[in-house]
Amino acid sequence: MKHGKPFALLLLTLVINGFTPHRGFGQEKIRIGVPLFPTVAFPAMIAQEKGIFDRHGLKAEIIRINSEPTTYQALISGDIDATSGAPTGLVQSNLQGVPVVSLGSWDNLVSYSIATKEKIDDLSQLKGKKIGINRLGGKSSLILRVMLEVAGLNTTKDVTLLQLGGSQERLAALMRGGIDAAPVDFAFEPKMKQLGFHLVTGSKTPFMNAPMVVKASSVQAQRGKWVRFVRAYLEATHYIVTNKEASLEVLRRGLGLEEKATLEHTYEQMRARADLDLIAPDAAVDNLIKMMTYIDKRAASVDRSKLTDYSLVRELIQDKAAGKK
């Protein structure tokens, strides 16, 4: 686990064990939009599968959506109540005058690794190399730019980004030597190693990868509902870290991952990445904003205090410290 996780695990154990689900209210419906491959929204899946939402008075519907713009259109129109694991629209919506906020983020590291044909020890060694991407302006290419710039590389001068299409096309290009490197989701690291490729080791780049985003007006109008939602998310994140076998089963069924090595690796990565207090480090938020400046230069001046509302998660922890249930 990352530095500070043992303390966070102890804290969340105390907090969650002290919560008694509210009685006397009906099940309130909540629709949550998640990506098609929703590793970044895994706590939402756990909360639904293990009845955690139910115990906190929420009847949840998980809706998989194929793009972040569509996700945020649905959120703003009211077709869904929250998103999980769709970070880009958090900044973009606020730039467009639509106040949405993140109530917390359990995963605050870039989800991509860099696979290479030749072994290298640091991303800075990609200088002068050709890197395959899905498409220019796509999410993976934008995150890659953040990763490379954090490593000290200028993505317009120091490397060549080649637009190749999906993962199969990038893999084929990597195998035949048409490119030197390509980003891959961490879930597929075992497969890349099996194929003989190398993965750049080292610390992961901070990035708010999995915000739980809702409309600010909804938090004001239905605060009690969102307190219960955050409580359920805290409990589900804690469940992932402490219940391996049950989490693996949800992962297998929910994500369609059958290969044991991939399942085990994905779970262990999730467990190690989990921020149990749901509060994203400043650097993770800063790198999300940096990524969005590649799309809209106004993002550099966005009011970062309006992007997050951690008052609910802090309220839960403070209530426990005060002996409230």
C-alpha positions as CSV (number, residue, x, y, z in Angstrom):
1,M,0.0,0.0,0.0
2,K,1.0,3.6,-0.4
3,H,2.5,5.6,2.5
4,G,-0.1,6.4,5.1
5,K,-2.5,3.6,4.1
6,P,-2.3,1.6,7.4
7,F,-3.4,4.6,9.3
8,A,-6.2,5.4,6.8
9,L,-7.3,1.7,6.9
10,L,-7.5,1.9,10.7
11,L,-9.4,5.2,10.6
12,L,-11.9,4.0,8.1
13,T,-12.4,0.8,10.0
14,L,-13.3,2.8,13.1
15,V,-15.5,5.1,11.1
16,I,-17.4,2.5,9.2
17,N,-17.8,0.1,12.2
18,G,-19.3,3.0,14.1
19,F,-22.0,3.8,11.5
20,T,-25.4,2.3,12.0
21,P,-27.5,2.5,8.8
22,H,-30.4,4.9,9.2
23,R,-33.8,3.2,9.8
24,G,-37.1,4.7,9.0
25,F,-36.5,6.0,5.5
26,G,-37.5,4.4,2.2
27,Q,-35.1,3.3,-0.5
28,E,-34.2,6.5,-2.5
29,K,-33.4,5.9,-6.2
30,I,-30.0,6.9,-7.5
31,R,-28.6,6.4,-11.0
32,I,-24.9,6.3,-11.4
33,G,-23.1,6.6,-14.7
34,V,-19.8,4.6,-15.0
35,P,-17.4,3.8,-17.9
36,L,-17.9,0.8,-20.1
37,F,-14.8,-0.8,-18.5
38,P,-15.4,0.5,-15.0
39,T,-12.3,-0.4,-13.0
40,V,-12.3,3.2,-11.8
41,A,-15.9,2.8,-10.6
42,F,-15.4,-0.5,-8.8
43,P,-16.6,0.7,-5.3
44,A,-20.0,1.5,-6.9
45,M,-20.2,-2.0,-8.3
46,I,-19.2,-3.5,-4.9
47,A,-21.8,-1.2,-3.1
48,Q,-24.5,-2.5,-5.4
49,E,-23.5,-6.2,-5.4
50,K,-23.0,-6.4,-1.7
51,G,-26.1,-4.5,-0.6
52,I,-24.2,-1.6,0.8
53,F,-26.3,1.0,-1.0
54,D,-29.4,-0.8,0.1
55,R,-28.3,-0.7,3.8
56,H,-27.9,3.0,3.5
57,G,-31.4,3.6,2.0
58,L,-30.3,3.9,-1.6
59,K,-31.7,1.9,-4.5
60,A,-28.9,2.2,-7.0
61,E,-28.9,1.6,-10.7
62,I,-25.4,1.3,-12.4
63,I,-25.5,2.6,-16.0
64,R,-22.5,2.0,-18.3
65,I,-21.9,4.9,-20.7
66,N,-19.5,4.8,-23.6
67,S,-18.1,8.3,-23.4
68,E,-17.4,11.0,-20.8
69,P,-19.2,13.8,-22.8
70,T,-22.3,11.6,-23.0
71,T,-22.0,10.9,-19.2
72,Y,-21.9,14.6,-18.4
73,Q,-24.8,15.3,-20.7
74,A,-26.8,12.7,-18.9
75,L,-25.8,14.2,-15.5
76,I,-26.6,17.8,-16.4
77,S,-30.0,16.7,-18.0
78,G,-30.9,14.7,-14.9
79,D,-30.9,11.3,-16.6
80,I,-28.4,10.2,-14.1
81,D,-27.7,11.5,-10.6
82,A,-24.0,10.9,-10.3
83,T,-20.9,9.8,-12.2
84,S,-18.1,7.6,-11.0
85,G,-14.7,7.5,-12.7
86,A,-15.3,10.2,-15.3
87,P,-12.9,13.0,-14.4
88,T,-12.6,15.2,-17.5
89,G,-16.2,16.6,-17.4
90,L,-15.6,17.8,-13.8
91,V,-13.4,20.6,-15.0
92,Q,-15.1,21.1,-18.4
93,S,-18.6,21.5,-17.0
94,N,-17.5,24.2,-14.5
95,L,-15.8,26.0,-17.3
96,Q,-19.1,26.0,-19.2
97,G,-20.9,27.5,-16.2
98,V,-22.4,24.2,-14.9
99,P,-21.5,23.7,-11.2
100,V,-20.7,20.1,-10.6
101,V,-18.5,18.9,-7.7
102,S,-16.5,15.8,-6.8
103,L,-17.6,14.4,-3.4
104,G,-14.5,12.2,-3.3
105,S,-12.2,10.0,-5.3
106,W,-10.9,6.6,-4.3
107,D,-8.3,6.2,-7.0
108,N,-5.9,9.1,-7.6
109,L,-3.2,7.7,-9.8
110,V,-2.9,7.5,-13.6
111,S,-4.4,4.2,-14.6
112,Y,-2.0,3.7,-17.5
113,S,1.4,2.0,-17.7
114,I,3.9,2.4,-20.5
115,A,4.8,-0.8,-22.3
116,T,8.0,-0.7,-24.3
117,K,9.9,-3.1,-26.6
118,E,13.2,-2.3,-25.1
119,K,13.7,-2.1,-21.3
120,I,13.9,1.4,-19.8
121,D,13.9,2.5,-16.2
122,D,12.3,5.9,-16.4
123,L,9.8,7.7,-18.6
124,S,12.4,10.4,-19.3
125,Q,14.3,7.7,-21.4
126,L,11.5,7.9,-23.9
127,K,13.1,11.0,-25.4
128,G,13.4,10.6,-29.1
129,K,11.0,7.6,-29.2
130,K,7.8,6.9,-31.1
131,I,4.8,6.3,-28.9
132,G,1.5,4.9,-30.2
133,I,-1.8,6.4,-29.0
134,N,-5.5,5.8,-29.8
135,R,-6.2,9.3,-31.2
136,L,-4.8,12.8,-30.7
137,G,-7.0,14.6,-28.2
138,G,-8.3,11.3,-26.7
139,K,-8.3,10.8,-23.0
140,S,-5.4,8.3,-23.0
141,S,-3.2,10.6,-25.1
142,L,-4.0,13.6,-22.9
143,I,-3.1,11.6,-19.7
144,L,0.1,10.4,-21.5
145,R,1.0,14.1,-22.1
146,V,0.7,14.7,-18.4
147,M,2.8,11.7,-17.5
148,L,5.6,12.7,-19.9
149,E,5.6,16.3,-18.8
150,V,5.8,15.3,-15.2
151,A,8.8,13.2,-16.3
152,G,10.4,16.4,-17.8
153,L,9.6,15.7,-21.5
154,N,8.1,18.1,-24.0
155,T,5.5,16.1,-25.9
156,T,5.8,18.2,-29.0
157,K,9.6,18.2,-29.3
158,D,11.0,15.2,-27.3
159,V,8.7,12.4,-28.5
160,T,6.7,11.5,-31.6
161,L,3.0,10.6,-30.9
162,L,1.5,8.4,-33.6
163,Q,-2.2,8.0,-33.9
164,L,-2.8,4.3,-34.5
165,G,-6.3,3.5,-33.2
166,G,-7.3,0.9,-30.6
167,S,-5.2,-1.4,-28.4
168,Q,-4.9,-4.1,-31.0
169,E,-3.4,-1.7,-33.5
170,R,-1.0,-0.3,-31.0
171,L,0.0,-3.8,-29.9
172,A,0.6,-4.9,-33.5
173,A,2.8,-1.8,-34.1
174,L,4.8,-2.4,-31.0
175,M,5.4,-6.0,-32.0
176,R,6.7,-5.2,-35.4
177,G,8.8,-2.3,-34.2
178,G,6.8,0.5,-35.8
179,I,6.6,2.2,-32.4
180,D,8.8,2.1,-29.3
181,A,6.1,2.4,-26.6
182,A,2.4,2.6,-25.9
183,P,0.1,3.3,-22.9
184,V,-1.8,0.3,-21.6
185,D,-4.4,0.0,-18.8
186,F,-2.8,-1.5,-15.7
187,A,-5.3,-4.4,-15.9
188,F,-3.4,-5.7,-18.9
189,E,0.1,-5.5,-17.5
190,P,0.3,-9.3,-17.1
191,K,-0.6,-9.9,-20.7
192,M,2.0,-7.4,-21.9
193,K,4.6,-9.2,-19.9
194,Q,3.5,-12.6,-21.3
195,L,4.0,-11.1,-24.8
196,G,7.6,-10.2,-23.9
197,F,7.2,-6.4,-23.5
198,H,8.6,-4.4,-20.7
199,L,6.8,-2.0,-18.4
200,V,8.3,1.2,-17.2
201,T,8.6,0.9,-13.4
202,G,8.6,3.8,-10.9
203,S,6.1,5.9,-9.0
204,K,2.7,6.5,-10.7
205,T,1.7,10.0,-11.7
206,P,-0.9,11.5,-9.3
207,F,-4.2,12.1,-11.2
208,M,-7.8,12.3,-9.9
209,N,-8.9,9.3,-11.8
210,A,-12.1,8.3,-10.1
211,P,-14.2,11.3,-8.8
212,M,-17.8,10.8,-7.7
213,V,-19.4,13.8,-9.4
214,V,-22.8,15.3,-8.8
215,K,-24.5,18.6,-9.5
216,A,-23.7,21.2,-6.8
217,S,-27.4,22.1,-6.6
218,S,-28.3,18.5,-5.9
219,V,-25.9,18.4,-2.9
220,Q,-27.6,21.5,-1.5
221,A,-31.1,20.3,-2.1
222,Q,-30.6,16.6,-1.0
223,R,-27.6,16.7,1.3
224,G,-28.9,13.7,3.4
225,K,-29.1,11.5,0.4
226,W,-25.5,12.4,-0.6
227,V,-24.2,11.8,2.9
228,R,-25.6,8.3,2.7
229,F,-24.1,7.9,-0.8
230,V,-20.6,8.9,0.5
231,R,-21.0,6.7,3.5
232,A,-21.8,3.7,1.2
233,Y,-18.8,4.6,-1.0
234,L,-16.5,4.7,2.0
235,E,-17.7,1.3,3.1
236,A,-17.4,-0.2,-0.3
237,T,-13.8,1.1,-0.7
238,H,-12.9,-0.4,2.6
239,Y,-14.6,-3.7,1.6
240,I,-12.4,-3.9,-1.5
241,V,-9.3,-3.6,0.5
242,T,-10.3,-6.1,3.2
243,N,-12.3,-8.7,1.2
244,K,-10.1,-10.1,-1.6
245,E,-12.0,-13.2,-2.6
246,A,-15.5,-11.5,-2.7
247,S,-14.0,-8.6,-4.6
248,L,-12.4,-10.8,-7.1
249,E,-15.7,-12.5,-7.8
250,V,-17.4,-9.1,-8.5
251,L,-14.5,-8.1,-10.6
252,R,-14.7,-11.3,-12.6
253,R,-18.4,-11.0,-13.3
254,G,-18.7,-7.3,-13.6
255,L,-15.7,-6.7,-15.9
256,G,-15.7,-9.9,-17.8
257,L,-12.1,-10.8,-16.7
258,E,-11.6,-14.5,-16.6
259,E,-7.8,-15.0,-16.7
260,K,-6.6,-15.6,-13.2
261,A,-3.4,-13.6,-13.5
262,T,-5.2,-10.6,-14.9
263,L,-7.8,-10.8,-12.2
264,E,-5.3,-11.1,-9.4
265,H,-3.2,-8.3,-10.7
266,T,-6.1,-5.9,-11.3
267,Y,-7.3,-6.5,-7.7
268,E,-3.9,-6.0,-6.2
269,Q,-3.5,-2.8,-8.1
270,M,-6.9,-1.5,-7.0
271,R,-6.1,-2.4,-3.4
272,A,-2.7,-0.6,-3.5
273,R,-4.2,2.5,-5.2
274,A,-7.2,2.9,-2.9
275,D,-7.4,6.2,-1.0
276,L,-9.6,5.1,1.9
277,D,-10.6,8.6,3.0
278,L,-11.7,9.5,-0.6
279,I,-9.8,12.8,-0.5
280,A,-7.7,13.4,-3.6
281,P,-4.2,14.8,-3.1
282,D,-3.6,18.3,-4.4
283,A,-1.2,17.0,-7.0
284,A,-3.9,14.7,-8.4
285,V,-6.3,17.6,-8.9
286,D,-3.6,19.8,-10.3
287,N,-2.7,17.1,-12.9
288,L,-6.3,16.8,-13.9
289,I,-6.5,20.5,-14.4
290,K,-3.2,20.4,-16.4
291,M,-4.6,17.8,-18.7
292,M,-7.7,19.8,-19.3
293,T,-5.6,22.9,-20.4
294,Y,-4.6,20.8,-23.4
295,I,-8.2,21.0,-24.5
296,D,-9.2,24.4,-23.1
297,K,-6.6,26.9,-22.0
298,R,-9.2,28.5,-19.6
299,A,-8.8,25.4,-17.4
300,A,-5.5,26.9,-16.1
301,S,-7.6,29.6,-14.3
302,V,-10.4,27.4,-13.0
303,D,-11.3,27.9,-9.3
304,R,-10.1,24.5,-8.0
305,S,-12.0,25.1,-4.7
306,K,-15.3,24.7,-6.7
307,L,-14.3,21.3,-8.1
308,T,-14.5,19.4,-4.9
309,D,-16.8,19.2,-1.9
310,Y,-15.3,17.0,0.8
311,S,-17.5,18.4,3.5
312,L,-19.7,15.2,3.5
313,V,-16.8,12.8,4.0
314,R,-15.3,15.0,6.7
315,E,-18.7,15.3,8.3
316,L,-18.9,11.5,8.6
317,I,-15.5,11.2,10.2
318,Q,-16.1,14.1,12.6
319,D,-19.5,12.6,13.6
320,K,-17.7,9.4,14.5
321,A,-15.1,11.3,16.5
322,A,-17.8,13.0,18.4
323,G,-19.6,9.7,19.2
324,K,-22.5,10.3,16.8
325,K,-24.1,7.6,14.7
